Each structure stands twice: as C-alpha cells, then as structure tokens.
Amino acid sequence: MSELDLETIRVAVAPAEKYREFLATKSLRMTPERAIIVDEVFASHEHFDAEQLIQRLTRRNDRKRVSRSTIYRSLKHLEEAGLIRKIARQDDRDLYEHDYGYPQHDHLICNRCGSLIEFHNEEISKILEQVGRDHGFRIDGHRTEVYGLCDACCRPPVTRPKKLNLL
C-alpha cells in the first residue's frame, strides 16, 4: 500500500507498555486479549482496517482468540492512546496506521484504486508552521491527505477498442 518506507523512530517506551499505561488511566487492565491485539497491530507497519486485523488474528496459530467486539474497542483505545490513527476512509471502512514510533508523514490517496502513497516533505511542515504563526496558532502536528489518481490509474488502457465497438 505504501511506496515510501519511512523508518521507525526509536521510542523509550514499547507500544505495549504505553498502551498498558493508557489503560491504567482509564481504570482498565491489560488483558491477554488486549496484549495480543497491540502485538499484532505493531507486528508490521501496514495500513489496515478492523476486518483485516480480525483476519490476521484469525490466522494466528497460537489458538488464542479475540472477540470482534474486543478488537473494535481496542482500536478505539489504541487511537485514543496515540498509538494508531485513522488515516482515510476507503469503501466505507476506516484505515489505520501506526502513529507511535513513526515519523510525521502525509498521504497521496488514489480515488480509483485506493492505493496509498506515504511521503514526507519538510517544506509542507515549514509552510504550515508559518501559517500557524501568522494566525497566532501553535501547531503540534498535522495530517495531509491528498486525493487524486495514481500513476497507474492515469495511464491509457493497454488495449485499443475494436472498431465494431466504436459504432
């Protein structure tokens, strides 16, 4: 889904421990099911939706099961904890990505095929900082999603229509 592989940032606290600390602030505990979910979410940096996460957890060979409702609640908690964030809606589903331990970046999203291209551009950050200063606004982060057509979807079709189809 992503053409640019941004490197992770070294963090002092592992995602599972940060999640545990967040849950404690909500008077919740880190259950084995929540631990499985946070481990699976951070096992790879792929954009995912809830159904894809459910499928990944179903394919696990360790016979540990997590209910669908626990997964949906955990996604909400992980987002609230700042560990993941929603990045876009595709086909009426929310897509998520890591927000913790991953550098600031933005997305190009193809309206036709749904491909996501991650990019980082320091000039965009500088422009936004200036706009913030101009308006007396302190920016603590940004998210830019640009919609359009990817290179593959802009290419003309490989085959030409038959002359009979042109009538």
C-alpha positions, 0 to 999 in steps of 0.5 A: 500500500505504501511506496515510501518506507519511512523508518521507525523512530526509536521510542523509550517506551514499547507500544505495549507498555504505553498502551498498558499505561493508557489503560491504567488511566482509564481504570482498565487492565491489560488483558491477554486479549488486549496484549495480543491485539497491540502485538499484532497491530505493531507486528508490521507497519501496514495500513489496515482496517478492523476486518483485516486485523480480525483476519490476521488474528484469525490466522494466528496459530497460537489458538488464542482468540479475540472477540470482534467486539474486543478488537473494535474497542481496542482500536478505539483505545489504541487511537485514543492512546496515540498509538494508531490513527485513522488515516482515510476512509476507503469503501466505507471502512476506516484505515489505520496506521501506526502513529507511535514510533513513526515519523510525521508523514502525509498521504497521496490517496488514489480515488480509483484504486485506493492505493496509498502513497506515504511521503514526507516533505519538510517544506509542507511542515515549514509552510504550515508552521508559518501559517500557524504563526501568522494566525497566532496558532501553535501547531503540534502536528498535522495530517495531509491527505491528498486525493487524486489518481495514481500513476497507474490509474492515469495511464491509457488502457493497454488495449485499443477498442475494436472498431465494431465497438466504436459504432 
